[in-house]
Amino acid sequence: MISQAVREALQKFVPSENILYKEPLKNHTTFRVGGEADCLIQVDSMERMPKLLSYLAKVGIPFFVMGNGSNLLAGDKGYRGIVLQISDKLNEIKAEGCRLRVQAGAFLSKAAKTACELGLTGLEFAAGIPGTVGGGVVMNAGAYDGEMRQVVEEVLVLDKEGTLLTLDNGTMEFGYRTSVVKKHPLIVAECVFLLKQGNKEEIAAKMADFQSRRKEKQPLEYPSAGSTFKRPAGYFAGKLIMDAGLAGYRIGGAEVSAKHCGFIINRGDASAADIRNLIVYVQEEVYRQFGVQLEPEVLFLGDF
Ligand SMILES: Cc1cc2nc3c(=O)[nH]c(=O)nc-3n(C[C@H](O)[C@H](O)[C@H](O)COP(=O)(O)OP(=O)(O)OC[C@H]3O[C@@H](n4cnc5c(N)ncnc54)[C@H](O)[C@@H]3O)c2cc1C
């Protein structure tokens, strides 16, 4: 619950049209599940953030930063606190030679498309990843042998006091689907990509090829959060799940996609609990049959 006093204070930091109370998270996650957040703020300016962050710290209200919610499983009971959504209200892209300076809320697909139009190569892998640049940086998103680590030169972040810091590629501690932002409460504000001059037609063809491979292999017609599990060393999660006989296995409205067993999909009426229970069931079965521990790549948010 957000008290009237807090509601009045929030309006001093953020335009009221960007503040949504009791906002269903299912409207903001690609799994299309999730109960209400007490409040969701659509961030449209990083300049306003320091004052907002220090106010939230002072009154002790927890917050969670989200991008496009494409790697999140939000609980059916929602989130007690404030979700700071950094998405399409902060999506500027500026080209500076071989560099693209991109605000955190810009979609990876938009950054990749801009790079292509400018004949810059390096971001082709990102064209089909349905997240923001901020979320991609946090997750070190990657596909088809490309990942953020290869193209990020530096990242502008806000720390929890609202101080703006510039972190170079090494300081970002990129690893498999992780970065320093997963370990410290930092907010990604902007990212500078360093790309290479390339051939526009070749870049476009590569992106189109990746897109059609996705369409062919992934259940893009259903809500999901992409690969549910990380790739375990020496194995492929999807193959293990298929070999465990779980293709098409359902709990409630959640299903192991028969098209790509690495994806859990929402058949339309899944609850977050259905999806979480299916994740646990798959983990148990794969461990029981093959002794391999699957770790979710999907992140859990709020109360289930
Ligand atoms: C159909 C489909 C296909 C996918 N394919 C791929 C793929 O090929 N490769 C891949 O790596 N992923 C893939 N994903 C997963 C997902 O798109 C990526 O992990 C993406 O990078 C998440 O970005 P997001 O903006 O949606 O972040 P969210 O899901 O909103 O958040 C992810 C994490 O980042 C944090 N975060 C987000 N923005 C910020 C910010 N500005 N500052 C600080 N923290 C922030 C959140 O707190 C959370 O911890 C896929 C998902 C779907 C649905």
The ligand as a Gaussian input file, in Angstrom:
#p B3LYP/6-31G(d) Opt

LIG

0 1
 C       10.901000     -14.840000     -26.984000
 C       12.125000     -14.495000     -26.165000
 C       13.384000     -14.729000     -26.672000
 C       14.521000     -14.409000     -25.932000
 N       15.747000     -14.643000     -26.472000
 C       16.852000     -14.332000     -25.770000
 C       18.145000     -14.547000     -26.321000
 O       18.301000     -14.992000     -27.449000
 N       19.224000     -14.229000     -25.556000
 C       19.096000     -13.706000     -24.301000
 O       20.122000     -13.416000     -23.662000
 N       17.877000     -13.488000     -23.749000
 C       16.762000     -13.781000     -24.451000
 N       15.527000     -13.560000     -23.898000
 C       15.422000     -13.060000     -22.509000
 C       15.369000     -11.521000     -22.365000
 O       14.836000     -10.920000     -23.540000
 C       16.754000     -10.942000     -22.065000
 O       17.262000     -11.430000     -20.845000
 C       16.720000      -9.405000     -22.007000
 O       18.037000      -8.933000     -21.947000
 C       15.959000      -8.861000     -20.798000
 O       15.757000      -7.470000     -20.996000
 P       14.517000      -6.712000     -20.338000
 O       14.621000      -5.284000     -20.689000
 O       13.254000      -7.382000     -20.702000
 O       14.838000      -6.921000     -18.799000
 P       13.842000      -7.376000     -17.627000
 O       13.356000      -8.746000     -17.910000
 O       12.846000      -6.327000     -17.380000
 O       14.888000      -7.438000     -16.421000
 C       15.933000      -8.378000     -16.416000
 C       16.908000      -8.011000     -15.293000
 O       17.518000      -6.771000     -15.626000
 C       17.276000      -5.801000     -14.614000
 N       17.133000      -4.509000     -15.308000
 C       16.417000      -4.249000     -16.424000
 N       16.639000      -2.988000     -16.823000
 C       17.488000      -2.434000     -15.939000
 C       18.104000      -1.156000     -15.797000
 N       17.889000      -0.157000     -16.676000
 N       18.943000      -0.954000     -14.748000
 C       19.176000      -1.940000     -13.847000
 N       18.624000      -3.149000     -13.914000
 C       17.799000      -3.404000     -14.960000
 C       16.045000      -6.281000     -13.868000
 O       16.050000      -5.822000     -12.533000
 C       16.250000      -7.784000     -13.943000
 O       17.171000      -8.167000     -12.949000
 C       14.375000     -13.854000     -24.633000
 C       13.098000     -13.601000     -24.123000
 C       11.971000     -13.911000     -24.882000
 C       10.605000     -13.606000     -24.331000

